[in-house]
């Protein structure tokens, strides 16, 4: 992971301890979590919640439309993925209630 200059961003369980050896990224995540005080606050400070929302959206797309793209051409795959997302947005909008603010 050091060669690629990436770091682990994995939520830790409550009450987790440090690991010895070459787990510096994990130990750093544990230390940050302890400094912030809770998992919820750690997720907001590291913007993990954005990742969580994106993963949930992709799960919904895969459940509704299947887990794979059928075309072999990359541009066609992009078009198919955009069509899936557009369809999901229309279905979501159709299922939402209209709310009107009452004075």
N, C-alpha and C positions, 0 to 999 in steps of 0.2 A: 504494500500500500504506500510505502514511502517513495518508491520510484515513480509512481504515478501522481504523487502529491495530492492524495485524497485522504480524508479522515472519516472515521466511523461516526455516524449519527444515528445511534440506536437507543431507543428509550430503555432505561434500566428498570428492573423491578425495585420495589421499595425494600430498603434494608440490605442492598447489595454491597459487597466488600471489594477491596482492591485485589487485583491479580498480580502476582510477581512476574518478572521477566519482561518479555517484549510486547506487552499489552498496553503501551503508553496511551494510545488513542482511547481505549476503553476506560482506563484509569482516569484520563482527563474528563471523559464524559461523566463518570461517577462523581468526580470532584465538583464539576459544574452543577450537577444535579443537587449535590449536598449543599453547595453555596446558595443555590436559588431556593431551596427549602422544600420543593415538592415537584412531582412529575408534571403537573399541570402548568406550573410556572416555567419549568424547564422547557416544555414544549413550546410555549409562547416566546421565550427568549431566543430559542434556537430556530424559530419558525418551522418547527417540525409539524405544526398543525396544517400548514400549506401542503406539505407532502402527504399528510394523512387524507386531506380532502381530495387531492388528485388521485390517490390510490383508490379511494371509494368511488370516484367517478369512473375510473377505468374498470373497476370491478362491475359496475352497473352496465357499462357498454358491453363488456365481454359476456355477461349473463344474458343480455337481451339479444345480441347479434352474433354470438359465437366468439370463440377465442382466437380466431385466425383470420387473416386477410386472404382472399382468393386469388387476386391477380399476381402475376410474377413481376411485372414492371413496377419499379419504385413509384413513378408518378401516378400510376393507376392505384397503387396501394394508398398513397396519400389522399387521392380523391375519394376512395372508398371509406377511409377513416373519417374524413371530413363529412361525408354523407351520413355516416353512423352518428356522429356527434350532433349534426344538425337535426336528425330524426329524434335523438334522445332529448334535445332541447325542446322540440315541438311537443313531444309527449309530456315532458315535465310541465311546460306552459299550459297545455290543455288540462292537466290535472290540478292545477293550482286554483285556489278560490280567489275570486275578485273581492278585495276588501275596500270598503269605503269608510272614510273617517267621519264620524258623527261629532258635530260640534260639541 
